[in-house]
Amino acid sequence: MNSPYRFLVLSLLVVGCAPTGPAASPLQTIPASLEAAATHLMAEEAIELARGHVTMTRVIDATNGPYADLRAIPADRSISAERLVWAVRFTGDIEICPPPPGPCRSPRPATSTVFLDYATGAFLSTSTVSPG
């Protein structure tokens, strides 16, 4: 590119990349959620890690996103609403047992959701729901 436009293109590149303020730095402008998204578990890995936290074996799905969008009701308040998580849902039958000396109820269908950290797969929480 040996033309008069070469100087113009290079000038635009340099000006366009110049810091615009005292705190301008490439690391400071990348949101934490995007940094976590750069290295994360794949769905299959999340499912395998989640299996260790439930007795159910049938997988419904594995979804990722901010905890606020995927959380159980009631939400686990120890997990930030903005935290990126994997929510892996399982289905199966569970036996609900009240504290002793009460008898256990017959097995009934339920859904369990295991919440894992999106990037590391660290266990965060489990929520199980069964219709009454």
C-alpha positions in Angstrom: 0.0 0.0 0.0 2.3 2.8 -1.3 -0.2 5.5 -1.8 -1.3 8.8 -0.2 -4.0 6.8 1.6 -1.5 4.8 3.5 -0.7 7.7 5.8 -4.4 8.4 6.3 -5.2 4.8 7.2 -2.3 4.6 9.7 -3.3 7.9 11.2 -6.8 6.7 11.7 -5.6 3.5 13.3 -3.3 5.3 15.7 -5.9 7.9 16.7 -8.7 5.3 17.0 -6.6 3.3 19.5 -5.4 6.2 21.6 -6.5 6.2 25.3 -9.3 8.6 26.0 -8.9 9.1 29.7 -6.7 8.5 32.7 -8.2 5.0 33.4 -8.2 3.8 29.8 -6.6 0.4 29.7 -7.6 -2.7 27.7 -8.0 -4.8 30.9 -10.2 -2.2 32.6 -12.6 -1.9 29.7 -13.4 -5.6 29.4 -16.5 -6.5 31.7 -15.9 -9.4 34.1 -18.7 -11.4 32.5 -16.9 -11.3 29.1 -13.6 -12.3 30.6 -15.4 -15.3 32.2 -17.0 -16.1 28.9 -13.6 -16.4 27.2 -12.8 -19.6 29.2 -15.7 -21.7 30.3 -17.1 -25.2 30.5 -18.9 -26.8 27.7 -22.5 -28.1 28.3 -21.3 -31.7 28.4 -18.7 -30.9 31.1 -21.2 -29.0 33.2 -23.6 -32.0 33.0 -21.0 -34.4 34.2 -19.9 -32.2 37.1 -23.6 -31.6 38.1 -24.3 -35.4 38.2 -22.2 -35.6 41.3 -24.6 -33.4 43.2 -28.0 -35.2 42.5 -29.3 -38.8 42.6 -31.4 -38.2 39.5 -30.0 -39.5 36.2 -32.2 -38.1 33.4 -31.0 -34.7 32.1 -33.6 -32.2 31.0 -31.2 -29.5 29.8 -28.1 -27.4 30.6 -28.4 -23.7 30.2 -26.0 -20.9 31.0 -26.4 -17.2 31.7 -26.7 -14.8 34.6 -28.0 -16.4 37.8 -30.9 -13.9 37.9 -32.2 -15.4 34.7 -31.9 -19.0 35.7 -32.3 -19.1 39.4 -34.6 -21.1 41.5 -37.5 -19.7 43.5 -36.6 -18.8 46.2 -33.2 -17.7 45.0 -30.0 -18.5 46.9 -29.0 -15.1 48.1 -25.4 -16.1 48.5 -25.1 -16.1 44.7 -24.8 -12.7 42.9 -27.6 -12.1 40.4 -25.1 -11.2 37.7 -22.9 -14.2 38.2 -22.6 -16.4 35.1 -23.7 -19.9 35.9 -24.6 -23.2 34.4 -28.1 -24.4 35.4 -28.3 -28.2 34.8 -31.8 -29.6 35.3 -32.5 -33.3 36.1 -35.7 -35.2 36.5 -36.6 -38.3 38.4 -38.5 -39.7 41.4 -37.6 -38.7 44.9 -38.8 -39.9 48.3 -39.8 -37.0 50.6 -39.2 -37.8 54.3 -40.1 -35.5 57.1 -38.0 -35.4 60.3 -38.3 -38.6 62.4 -40.6 -40.1 63.5 -42.8 -39.2 60.5 -43.1 -41.7 57.7 -41.7 -41.1 54.2 -44.0 -40.4 51.4 -44.2 -42.5 48.3 -41.7 -41.6 45.5 -42.9 -38.7 43.4 -41.7 -36.9 40.3 -39.3 -34.0 40.9 -36.9 -31.7 39.1 -33.5 -30.8 40.5 -31.4 -27.9 39.2 -27.7 -27.8 40.0 -26.0 -24.4 39.7 -22.3 -24.4 38.8 -19.9 -21.5 38.2 -19.8 -20.9 34.4 -16.1 -20.7 34.1 -14.8 -23.2 36.6 -17.6 -25.6 37.2 -17.5 -25.0 41.0 -20.6 -26.2 42.8 -22.8 -23.3 43.9 -26.3 -24.6 44.8 -29.0 -27.1 44.2 -32.7 -26.6 44.1 -35.3 -29.4 44.0 -39.0 -29.0 43.3 -41.7 -31.7 43.5 -45.4 -31.1 43.0 -47.5 -31.5 46.2 
